[in-house]
Amino acid sequence: MPAGHAAGALERFRDLGYRGVNVTTPLKEEAFARCDAHDALALASGSVNTVVFERGSMFGANTDGAGAVAAVREATGRDAASGVAVLVLGAGPTARAAARALVDAGAAVTLWNRTRAREEAACAAAGVRAWTPLSSVDAVLSALSPGGALVGAVRAAVLRAPVVIDANYGVRATLGADLARPVVDGHAMLRASARASFALFAAR
């Protein structure tokens, strides 16, 4: 579905009697704007990926954060994300939600984006610091669009990182090919996010 049509589509699904729907890029911020109430992570990130229909109203939640925390735990082999130094790449809805959720889980998070103004806004929204070349990194979580090549100091840092996770999956997971190094794709993040979404559909 093209951008600009999220509100109308959500209203149609609601009127057809659906319990809820999942929303993906590029509609997460539009869905946020249409929802009548939000969970804490949706408010922090300004985006939703899960909409639950309740007695004519729309509740917006963001389970990207649960997916990010689970992906970092699985990829690093740790029982918890607490204490893990994570570099989040990107400043869009998924990056903001991932960064905030990882902070809430106890991770030490820094964030990088190509555009300084967007980086600053995302850092403020997520409550994290901007990445610098001196930042220690245990894991990288990339929420960049497919096909974007990393250059300079941040590329060198990602190449050195013990673990790199690409939030994209399938043919959209291009980061590993660009870096010519092993990269964990986004399937673990997707599975954990979906589990959290279906729990919301069942509970509300």
Secondary structure, 3 states (H helix, E strand, C coil): CCCCCHHHHHHHHHHCCCCEEECCCCCHHHHHHHCCEECHHHHHHCCCCEEEEECCEEEEECCHHHHHHHHHHHHHCCCCCCCCEEEEECCCHHHHHHHHHHHHCCCEEEEECCCHHHHHHHHHHHCCEECCCCCCCCEEEECCCCCCCCCHHHHHHHHHCCEEEECCCHHHCCHHHHHCCCCECCHHHHHHHHHHHHHHHHHC
